[in-house]
Amino acid sequence: MPEVATAQDTSVGDYVERKGQAYFLTATYLPFRISTAGSYRLSIAGPAPAHWAVAAVAAGPGDLRTFCAAPGEAITVDDLTPAHTLTVIACNVDRSVTLRMLYFKEKPEEYVVCVQRVITGEHPRRHVPFVVLSAHPNPFSRNVTFRVRRDVSLPLLLQVVDVGGRTVDTVPLSLPGAGVHEVVWPRRPPLTAAPGVYFCRFSCPSHMQTVKVTFRR
């Protein structure tokens, strides 16, 4: 077997994200440099969450540990030090392989790997800048309304993709300050896309949340 190729390494403080792409049934190896001793939470997200799983290898002096998680689950790695090398593996586990995918090179799917230091004791946990509270109605036939709680004034972006990973709509969101706000999508119904499942990804520079909705005519 050929030697595993790794991407460029990244330093981890309290929180860092790595974005990338991978084809179905492939994996990308992402090395991280630990700057502060402690526990770290590893997670992965993408337009189709069921297509992605995360694994990891932690290697240090006299210490070698491996971890894996089911799609949608996170991993917590304890007792890491700056002497450790942490390699996070972004795994595309989509098994819905079609003849077209075999004979024609489809576009790779996007993912985001998040590595977060778990802060306990007298230290506060990392602040989450926004939370998507609900989506109603779901399924929807005209539009869907999201309730978003935002605690800080950060610009948000709504990206909608279909189950094939194709971008349907990208909407910059200008919400008036902190509080609970309503975001309606699509803004100009009726929706011309085909009925089916769509993934609505809300993101800012430090956080991302994906909500699954179903469109019916």
Helices and strands as residue ranges (DSSP letters): E 10-12, E 15-22, E 27-34, E 38-45, G 49-51, E 52-60, E 63-68, E 75-80, E 85-92, H 99-103, E 109-118, E 130-136, E 144-150, E 156-162, E 167-173, E 179-185, E 196-204, E 207-215
